[in-house]
Amino acid sequence: MRQGSRYLIALLFIGILLFVPTSTRAAQDKEVCVVPGEVTVVVSLELPEGYAISDDAPSSVKATSSSVKTLSFDGKPTTTITNPSFPLKLKARATGGKADMALEFNLYYCGHKDSSVCKAYRNKITVPINVVRGSGAKSIKVHQKVTL
C-alpha cells in the first residue's frame, strides 16, 4: 500500500475482496472557461491496465454545482449517474459567473483475468468554472486516472 494514502479494506459476502483507496484532491489548478448556454461535461476515466468497471456493483458519478445560477444540470444543482460508462457526457446549462463543480466518484472495478479481486475507487474532485461570453469553449473536460 502507498505511504501517505488511506485505505479501507472491506470483505463482501459474495467473496470479493475490495481495497478502497479514499482521497480528495483538485482535478486541476486553473479554472475552465465556457460560453453561456448549453455545455457538455466530458469525464474520461483511465483505469489500471487489465481492469474494467464491474457490471455487478453499484458504481456512480455525482456532479454538483456550487451555484445553480451559474451551472446547473436540468435546472438542478446536482445530477447522479448510476452505472456510468466512460467517457461520460453530462449536459449542463451555464450562465454568467463563477462556480465550482464537484465530481464524486464511487466506482468498482475488477481485473479481466481474475474477477474475484475487485477494487473500489472513491474520490471527490473540484473543477473551478468561469462562464464568460466569447470564451469559445462549449465543453468542460475532466480526466480521472485511477492508480493501484
Beta strands, then each sheet from edge to edge (+ up, - down):
strand 1: 6-11
strand 2: 17-24
strand 3: 32-34
strand 4: 37-46
strand 5: 51-53
strand 6: 60-65
strand 7: 71-72
strand 8: 78-82
strand 9: 88-94
strand 10: 97-111
strand 11: 117-131
strand 12: 139-145
sheet 1: 1+ 2- 11- 3-
sheet 2: 1+ 2- 11- 10+ 5-
sheet 3: 1+ 2- 11- 10+ 6- 8+
sheet 4: 7+ 9- 4+ 12+
end
